[in-house]
């Protein structure tokens, strides 16, 4: 257990559905991240939040909408997705944005998303 | 540009040592990391090295850093079947908190 939980673990949705992914960290960290992991591709950073403020949007399509109501929770709202959006979506957190002390980012188990 | 390269596959016999290699491009990286991903799971931080170090040892894991060549390696001594996983090398860029990952090396450990 890394202290970062994600729900649901698996999600199947149609292209017209709206769904949300949830991430919660119990580590007292202040920075949270969404990553996309597709087959045969490096992990792609999607969004970064630091103290609830979005600091990076890595050219992510608007059909992905993040929300960070507090430092412990991060959501990814999904609507009108495409089949190519099927992937493992990983949430991570770190104590501070610049990972001083080298502690790195702690990852959740991911949500396996399939878009039909 | 920002790029991290790893070989995609490594196969070893149980009990042998495994060496996973990585090259990176950003010479200003302050920390470099090794993560492990088991099937169906997220990424688990294995170890990290600060850029002013050449080597770091942690039980069966040894990390070597050659800053001149921008080369990072992870050596796993006495490799076990439970070490079978995908291993990701990552570098962190300055103040952005942005981790750049390699494509991952699949380690297969044969009994």
Interface residues (C-beta under 8 A of the other chain):
Chain A: X2 X4 X6 X31 X33 X40 X41 X42 X43 X45 X48 X50 X55 X56 X90 X92 X94 X96 X97 X98 X99 X102 X103 X104 X105 X106 X107 X108 X109 X110
Chain B: X4 X31 X33 X35 X40 X41 X42 X43 X44 X45 X48 X49 X50 X88 X92 X94 X95 X96 X97 X98 X99 X100 X101 X102 X103 X104
